[in-house]
Amino acid sequence: MRTFWTNLRTSALGVTTIVTASDANGTILMVGGSELLGHRRPDDLVEDLRGGYVTPGFWDSHFHLTEYGRSFDRLRFDAGDTRADILARVQEHAGTRPTDEWIIGAGWNRAAFEAGPDKQRLDRAGIGHPVLLMSLDYHTAWINHAAERRLGVSTGGNGILREGDAFHAQAEAMRQSAADPAEDAARGMREAAKLGLVGVTTIEDVLGLRALQSLPDGTTRIRTQVFLRDGDAEWLMASGLKAGFGTDFLRIMGVKLFMDGALGSHTAWLKHPYDDQADNVGMSVLGEQRLLDTLKQLAEQESVAAVHAIGDRAVHEALRAFHRWPPRSGAIKSRIEHAQLLDDEDLELAARTSVALSLQPCHLLFDRPIADVSWGQRGRYAFRIRDILGALIDTVFGSDAPIADPNPVWGLWAAVHRGLPGDPPWYPEQGISVRDAIRSYTEVPARIDGRPSGRLEPGCWGDMTVWSEDLEASLIHKNPEDIHVAATIIGGRRVV
């Protein structure tokens, strides 16, 4: 039995029909016009896509799937919310929750605060509840006294934890809240599919991986590739698993490592001090020697790494390490996550290094004002996507959800227009074409991940995103809010 997807449009003139097989991946068999309908057999299915515009299935290359799923049940703040706004939301929420239940939220932005975080004010807003609020970049946690007692930690008067301490505090708060990782992962998959995503590369701990493995049949399944968190690196090494181990719907890729922090928390590691903090160059989280040792072990195991590096010093050290210990994993590439600040020296080094860059264009929509203040003129080296593509560096796009909205329309819009609708573009010379932006969500991630997908061609997996209108034209002539997904097809089966 085959499926004839008909009454569709693509970027190729004359294509109105795509035929997929009934195998697990819905392999594309034929692509053409209505004449293909003449090949139907009695048991074949015909699916009318009602004039929808079909692209290869969109893939988000930097995701936190279980975290995204649970984000729908926690407080979510906007980047423009003031401290008073945050405290009012916490107090309102606390009044509706059982006594002593954790209140967990995310998305606050220090740049929007009239004054800094304050532990005592968070105490009053929490009305006796332990409160943990992750910042916009998730690299800083703001907690109150009740949370300190429950976590067994101590902070200063502002209640701030950073980097590893913040990550640990969030994980422990979730454990105490009896969060169900499998339920969170399933919710994340359902919501991601609604956005046209056929797959994600997700960063998880071992519990998150086991949750993904445990999902029952009948769950809305998008394809997932897992990078384990750095705390689980020893587990992966001991397992001996190579990059790509697993099935076509769930694969283990390697380890996510942290070179530095983030721009908003002023912990991104820089070659020169922040413009607004003259004595601060950020921080090195991992250390150069440990990075080299880990990359060596991964290369010997034929596994790969995803190295978080935002500041230019962190990117530089990550590139040097990859140059010394390139992966031995065949078609699957290691990558640098974010590469947000990339100067000319390191652009040239990246072009000579067998590594992909995993970028999140949507971040520039809220990082732009922070970068203007904290990086000043160095902002011209931030999110320099056109230069990266011009250097022929493999580049894939993602969102870092739930830190940013995973709707790929926003990533496409940011990469093309360099700003929100109506705003002047930020360093417009770094804007790219719509077609190149789409390729970084489809064809390129499939190639660097070693998947036979990302193209609407015979032999490729039947993973397709169906848009209500011509996506390429809409990204030029419409507002992003008016661009919608009509269907998501994974493995030749419609899931949305």
N, C-alpha and C positions, 0 to 999 in steps of 0.2 A: 504494500500500500504506500502510495506517495501522496504528498500534499501539493496542490497547485495554488500558489498564492497569486491572485489575479487582481486586475484593476488597481495597479499601483504605478508609482512613478519613481525614478531614481535620477541620479545626475547623468546617467547615460541615456541618450535619446533612443526612443524605440523600445526600451525595456518596460514591459507591462506585466510580465509573468515570471515568477521564480518557482522552481520545482524542488522540493526537498524530500529526502528519503525518510523512511520510518525507523531508521536506526537511532541509537541513543543521542547522537549529536545532530540529527536532522540534516545530514550532509546535503549540501546543495548539489543537485544533479544537472539542472539546466537553467539558463537565464536567457530570456528573449521576449518576443512579442506574443500576441494572442495566438499565433500559429502553433505555439506549444500545446495549446489545449487539444489539438488534434491527436496528441500522444496519450490522452487519458485512457485508463482502463476502468472497468466497472467498479472496482473496489477503491479507486483513488478518491481523495477528498478535494474539494474546491473551496478555498477561503477567499472571499471578496474583501479586499482592504479599502474599498470605497474611495479610491483616488488618493490614498495616503502616500506620503513621500518616504521612501524606504532608504535607510542608510545601513551600513554594517552596524552590528550591535555595539553600543557605547560601553566602554570599560573605564571604570574609575581606578586609577593606578595608585592611589594612596587613600586608604579608608580605615575606619575602626568600626567594624560591623557590629559587634556586640554592644559597644559603647553607643553607636548610633541608634540601635534599637531601644536601649534604655533611656536615651535622651528625651523620648517623647513623654516620659513619666516624671521628669524633673523640671525644676525651674530653668527657663531659658531666657537670657537677657539679650538685649540689643546693644551693639557697640556704642551707641550714643546715649545709653542710660547713665544718669548721674548716680553718685553714691546714694543720694536721697531716694532716687527711684528704686535702686536695688534694695535698700533697707525696707522701703514701704512694701515691696513685693514679698520679701521674706516674712515680714510681720503678718501680712494678709494670709499667706500660705500657712504659717505656723498656727494661726487661729483655727484652721480647718483640719489639723492633723492630730492623731492620738498623742498623748503626752509622751515625751522622750523619743518619739520617732525621728530618725535622721531627716534633716532637710538638706537636700543636695541640689546644687544648681551650677550653671556655667554660662560664660559669655561676657562677664564684666570686663570693662576696658578702663584701665587706670587713666588713660588720656582724657576720658570724659568726666572724670571725678573733679569736683570742686575742692576736695581735700582727700588725703590718702585713706586707705582702709583703716578701720578702727575696730579693735576687738570688743571693747565695751559697748559700742553702738550695735554691733552685731549680736551681742548678748541680749540687749533690750529688744531688738527686733525678733530674735528667735524665741522669746517667751519660754525659756527653759529647754528648748530643743537643741541638740547638737546640730550645728550648721557648718557645711563645707561648700564653698563656692569657688569653682575653678575659673580662672581668668579666660579671656577671649582666646589666648593661644594655648591654654591648658598647661602652661609651665609654671603657674603660680596658684597656690590655694590660699584662700582667706577663710580662717576658721575662728570660732568663738571658744570661750572657756569650757563649755560643755563638750565641745568636740575634742578639745585637748585632753580632757579627762578620759573620754571614751577611746581615744587613740593612743594615750600614754605618751604624749609629746608635749613640748613646751615651746612657745614662741614669744616674741617680743610684744610690745603693746599694740602693734598693728595686726597681730594674728596671722602673719604671713609665713608660708612655707614655699620653697622654690625647688624646681627641678625634681630630682629623685625623691626628696622628702614629700613633695606635693603629689607625685605619682603614687607613692606608697600610701599616703593618707587617703587618697581617693579609692584605691583598691580595697583598703581595709574598711572604709565606710560602706562600700558596696557589699562587702562580705557580711558586715554586721546588719545590713539591711535585708539580708537573705535574697539578694537579686538572683534570678534564674538565668544563667548565661544562655542556655538553649532557647528559652522563650525570647530573650533579647535578640539573639541572632536571627531567629525566625521573623521577628518584627522588623528587624533591619532589612532582611531580604525582601519582605513584602513591600516596604516603603521604597527601597532602591529600585525595584522592578517598575513601580509606578512612574519613576522618573526616566524610564527608558534604558536603565542600566542592565546589561546582560551579565555583567561580572564585575568583581572588585578584587583588588589586591589589598588584603586587610592585615593589619598588625594586631596580633592577639597574643595572650599568654597561653600556657598549656591548657588551662581550664577553658579558655575560649575555643581552642582547637578541638578539645574533646566535645564541647557543646555542638560545634559544627558537625562533627562526626556522628553525633547522636540524633540529629534531626530525623524524624520519622518520614516515611514515604507519604506523599500527599502535601508536604510542606512546599510552599512556593520557593523553588530553588533557583537562585542565580549562581553562576560559577564563581568559585572563590579560590584565590591563591593566598597562602598564609606566610607572612614573615613573623617568626616568633620574636617576642621582646628579648632584649639583651639579657635579662635575668634568667632566660631559659636557654641560653646559648650552650651551656654544659650539657643539658638534656639532649639537645640536637646533636652535639658532637658525639655523645655516648651512643646515640641511636645509629650513627653511621649513615643517615639518610642523605641522599643526593638531592640536588635541586630538581624539582618537578615530580618528586615521589607522590603517588596518590592516583586519583582518578581524573577524568576530564572535567569533573564538577568540583573536586576538592583536591588541591595540590599543596604540598609544603615546599616553599621556595628556599628559605634560609633564615637569617637572623637580621633583625633591625637593631642598629647600633646608634648611639648618640654621640656626636662630636661636640655639640654645643647646645645652647638653649634656644631662645626665641627673641625676636625683635621687641615685641611689646613688653616683655619682662626684663629687657636690657641685659639678657644673658647670652644673646648670639655673640659668638667669638669673632672679634674684629682684628684687623691688622693695625688699626689706629683707633683712638678712643672715640666714644660716642660724642656727637656734637653737643648734646645737652648734659653730658656727664664726663667732664674732662679727665677724670681719674679712672674711668671704667672702660675696659676693652671686652667686657663680657666674660665668659668662662669656658674652659675646656672641661667637658664632662668625662670623656672616656680616657683621654691621654694618648699620645702618639704611639707609644710602645705597645700598649694593650691593643690598639687598633691594628697595628702591624701583626701582632701575634695572632689575633682572631682571624684576620684576613688570610694569613698563612694556613691556619687550620682549616678554614672553610675551603680554600683552594685545593688543599690536599684531599678533602672529602668530596670535592666536586659539588659543593654547595655555593650559595651566593649570599651577598650582603646588601642590605639597604641602609646606607649611612646617612643619618640626619645631620645636615650641615647647612646652616642659614647664613652666618656671617662669613666674610671673605677669608678670614684666617682659617675657619673650620673647613671651608670648601677647599682651600689650598692644601691643608694637611690631609684631607680625605683623598684628594686627587693624587698626591704624592704617594700615599700608601697603596692605592689601587695600581699606580704605575709600577710599583715594586712587586706587588702580589696580585696580578690579574687573576680573575676566576678561570677555572678549568671546567666549566659546566656546559660546554657545547654552545647550543643556540641561546641558552638562557643567560641574560646579562645581569651583573650586579648594577647597582644604581646609587646615585646620590639623591637623597630626598631634599627637596626645596631649592638648594643652590640659589638662594634668594639674592645674594650679593656676590657678583662674579666679575672681577676686574679683568683687564685685558690679558695680563700674565696668565691667569688661570683659565680664561677662555681658550687660549692657545694650548695650554696643558690638557684641558678636557678633550680637545679635538685629537690629541695624540694618545689618549688613554681609552682602553676598551671598557668603557662604562657608559651607562645611559644616565640622563638627567630626568628626574621625576619632579615636575613642576606643578604648582597649584595657582594658575592665573587668577582664580577668583579671590585669592588672598590680597591681591593688590587693591581690590575695591575697598578694603578696610585698613590695610597696612599703609596705604599711600600717605595719609596725614601724619602717621607716626614716623614713617621714614623721612619725610620732609624735615621734621624736627630733629630726629635722632641721628640721621645719616647725612643730612644736608645735601651738598652737591654730589655726594656718592650715590644719591638716588638714581642718577643716570645709569648706574651699573646694576640696578635692581630689576628683577623680572625682565632681563634683556633677551626676550624670546626670539626676536628676529635675528639678532646676532648669533644666538645659539644654533638656530636652524641654518643660518648662513654658513656656519662652521661645520655643517654636516654631522652634528652630534645627535644621536638618537634621543628623542625627547618625547616623553609621555606626560599626559595631564591627569590630574586628580583633584580632589577637594579637601582631603584631610577631615572628612566628615566624622563627627558632628561639629568640629571646629568651624567649618563653613558649610553652607548649603550645598548638598551634593548634586543638585539639579545641574546637569552639564551645560544647560543654556547659559548659566552665569559664567562658567569657565570659558566657554566659547566667546561670550560677549567681552569679557575682560581681555582675552588674548587679542581680539580683533580691534576693540574700541578703546582699550586702556583707561576705562573709567565708567562710572555709572551713567545711565542715560541723562543727557542734559549737562553733564559736567565736561569741562575741557579735558581732553585726553592727557594722560600723564606720560611724558616722554613718548609722544606719538610715533616717533621714528621706530619704536620697538613693536608696533602693532603688526600683526601677521594677517595673511589671507584667511578667509573662512575655510577654504578647502584644506589648508595646512593645519588649521586648528582642529578640524574634524579628524584628520589623519592621526593627530596625537591622542585622540580618544579611541581610535579604531585600529587602523592598520599597523601603526608603529608599536603599540603595546603588544599586539599579537606576535609581531616579529621578534621583539626582544625577549618575550616570555616563551617562545617556542611553541605557539599555538597555531593550528591551521584555521585561522579565523581572521576577522578584521577586514574582509573583502567579500563582495557579492560575486563570487566566482565558483564554478563547479569544483568540487573537492573541498571547499571550505565548510566549516560548521554552519548550520542554519540559524545563526544568531543575528537578529535584525531589530533595529529600532524604527518604528513607524511614526512619522510626524504628521500632524494634521495638515501642514502646508509645506511648501518647498523650503527646507531648512536653510539653504544657502541664501536664497533671496530674503527670507524673513530676518536673518541676522543682519542684513544691511538696511532693510526698509521698515522693520517693525520694532517695537519695544520688547525686551526679553519676557515681560509678563504675558505677552500675547502669543508666545511660542509654546505649543503644547504637544505632548506625546499622545498618539492615538492608540498605539499597541506596542507591546514588548514581546518578542518571539525568541525563545531560547531552545536550542536543540530541535528546531522545526516545530515547536509547540507554543501556542499563544498562552502566555502567563498573565498578561494584563490586556 
